[in-house]
Amino acid sequence: MNVEELTAKILDDNKTLDRYQLALAVSKRSDEILNGATSKLNIDPKSIKAADLALMEIAQGLIVIKGFEDIIR
């Protein structure tokens, strides 16, 4: 899936989440990945952009960003 499809899937699955909240969640998770957090996916973080990896993790419901527990699952 490309970035647009992943974004659309996340926003469709989470009706109370808007694109700005999603951008904050992706940014936060990207920072964590860049600072050494292990990926929840079976993908080498060096082979993909951190933002794309974060978006994929959120789309699959593998992470919860603090403050959005009721929104992202």
Buried (B, 14 or more C-beta within 10 A) or exposed (E): EEEEEBBEBBBEEBEEBEEEBBEEBBBBBBEBBBEEBEBBBEEEBEEBEBBBBBBBBBBEEEBBBEEBEEBBE
